[in-house]
Amino acid sequence: MNKHRALAVSFGIALASFSAQELRSAVSDDPYAPLKLYDGKWEATTTIGGEGVMYLENHCAQTGVFFVCEQSLEGKPGALVVFLPVNKLASGGEEYRNTALRPDGSAPGPWNKVVIEGDRWIYSWDEEDAGKKILWRNVNQFSGRDKIHFEVQKSEDGKTWKTVKGGDEKRVL
């Protein structure tokens, strides 16, 4: 699995569903509440940047200060994603740090950022490409209880974003 696909999957494709009001309420009351809803089986259909359907399953738990989701992709182990709430936002949203552990035992990924504000969740990270810093983000927009539109975008300046992958997810269980 290429790095971009793994990051997109690990950091946002397998999201849980809430209505916008439920998301705002959950984040304001308990920073872990939205993350607890990652549990379940999802169907992700990519329509931008290659077409296809992928099935994802999440087994999630709060382990104390950390929250973790073990993700399977097409029935095979994908990653253990670890979340840590780090900042309550003035908007009422929450900022988290997250990282992924791979089943092959390779070194964990870096700590990245997730911002949840209402029905919009943005996962962000960066990487080097030929000595140049590339910024990435996965923007997830919820609509209804079991539907998410996602767009994986990249930028060289943090202002102009190009969508390289996108599609929709729906909960199947």
C-alpha positions in Angstrom: 0.0 0.0 0.0 1.5 3.4 -0.9 2.2 5.9 1.8 -0.5 8.4 0.7 -3.2 5.7 0.6 -2.1 4.3 4.0 -2.1 7.8 5.5 -5.5 8.7 4.1 -7.0 5.5 5.3 -5.4 5.6 8.7 -6.2 9.2 9.3 -9.7 9.7 8.2 -11.4 7.5 5.7 -12.8 5.2 8.4 -14.6 7.8 10.4 -17.7 7.5 12.5 -20.9 9.3 11.8 -22.8 11.9 13.8 -25.1 14.8 12.9 -23.4 18.2 13.2 -25.2 19.0 16.4 -24.2 15.7 18.0 -20.6 16.2 16.9 -20.4 19.7 18.5 -22.1 18.5 21.7 -19.9 15.4 22.0 -16.6 17.3 21.5 -17.6 20.0 24.0 -18.6 17.5 26.6 -16.0 14.8 26.1 -13.1 15.0 23.7 -13.2 11.2 23.3 -16.9 10.9 22.4 -16.5 11.5 18.6 -13.6 9.1 18.4 -15.6 6.3 20.1 -17.9 6.3 17.1 -15.1 5.1 14.8 -16.2 1.5 15.7 -17.8 -0.3 12.9 -17.6 -1.4 9.3 -17.5 1.1 6.4 -17.6 1.2 2.7 -15.4 3.9 1.1 -15.9 4.7 -2.6 -13.2 6.7 -4.2 -14.4 8.8 -7.1 -11.5 11.3 -7.4 -7.9 10.1 -8.0 -8.9 6.6 -9.0 -12.1 4.8 -8.7 -12.8 1.9 -6.4 -14.5 0.6 -3.3 -12.7 -0.4 -0.1 -14.1 -2.0 3.0 -12.8 -0.9 6.4 -13.4 -2.1 9.9 -12.5 -0.4 13.1 -12.2 -1.7 16.7 -11.7 1.3 19.0 -11.2 1.8 22.7 -10.1 4.4 25.2 -7.1 3.1 27.1 -6.8 6.0 29.6 -5.4 9.2 28.2 -5.0 7.6 24.8 -7.7 6.5 22.4 -6.9 3.8 19.8 -8.5 2.3 16.7 -7.3 -0.9 15.2 -8.1 -0.7 11.5 -8.5 -3.5 9.0 -8.6 -2.9 5.2 -10.3 -5.5 3.1 -10.1 -7.9 6.0 -6.3 -7.5 6.5 -4.6 -5.6 9.4 -4.0 -2.0 8.4 -2.8 0.1 11.4 -3.3 0.9 15.1 -4.1 4.6 15.1 -3.4 6.3 18.4 -5.1 9.6 19.3 -4.4 12.1 22.1 -6.5 15.2 22.8 -4.2 18.2 23.2 -6.1 21.4 22.9 -9.7 22.7 23.4 -10.4 25.3 20.6 -12.2 28.6 21.2 -14.7 27.4 18.6 -15.7 24.6 20.9 -13.8 22.1 18.8 -10.9 19.9 19.8 -7.4 19.4 18.5 -5.8 15.9 18.7 -2.4 14.4 17.9 -2.4 11.1 16.2 0.1 8.5 14.9 -0.1 5.0 13.3 1.6 1.8 14.2 1.8 -0.7 11.3 1.4 -4.5 11.7 4.8 -5.1 10.0 6.5 -3.7 13.1 8.1 -0.8 11.3 8.8 2.4 13.2 5.6 4.4 14.1 4.7 7.3 12.0 5.2 10.9 13.2 2.6 12.6 15.5 0.2 14.4 13.2 -2.8 16.6 13.8 -6.5 16.2 13.7 -8.9 19.1 14.3 -12.6 18.4 14.9 -15.0 21.3 14.6 -18.6 20.3 14.3 -19.2 18.2 11.2 -15.8 19.0 9.7 -12.8 16.9 10.6 -9.3 17.8 9.2 -6.4 15.4 9.5 -3.1 17.1 8.5 0.5 16.0 8.1 3.6 16.9 6.0 6.4 15.1 4.2 9.5 15.8 2.2 9.6 15.2 -1.5 13.0 15.8 -3.2 13.9 18.2 -0.4 10.7 20.1 -0.6 8.1 20.2 2.1 4.6 19.1 1.0 1.6 19.7 3.2 -1.2 17.2 3.2 -4.7 17.2 4.7 -7.7 14.9 4.6 -10.9 16.9 4.9 -13.9 15.0 6.1 -17.4 16.6 5.8 -20.2 14.7 7.5 -23.8 14.7 6.1 -26.2 12.7 8.1 -25.5 10.0 10.6 -23.7 7.5 8.3 -22.3 9.5 5.4 -19.0 11.3 5.0 -17.5 13.1 2.0 -13.6 13.0 2.1 -11.0 14.8 0.1 -7.2 14.2 0.4 -5.4 17.4 -0.6 -1.8 18.6 -0.9 -0.2 22.0 -0.9 3.3 23.4 -1.3 2.4 26.8 0.4 -0.4 26.0 2.8 -2.8 28.3 0.9 -3.5 26.6 -2.4 -4.8 23.0 -2.1 -5.1 20.4 -4.8 -7.5 17.5 -4.3 -5.7 14.3 -5.3 -8.2 11.8 -3.9 -11.8 12.0 -2.8 -15.0 10.1 -2.4 -17.7 9.1 0.0 -18.0 6.7 2.9 -21.1 5.0 4.3 -21.5 2.9 7.4 -22.4 -0.7 6.5 -22.6 -2.0 10.2 
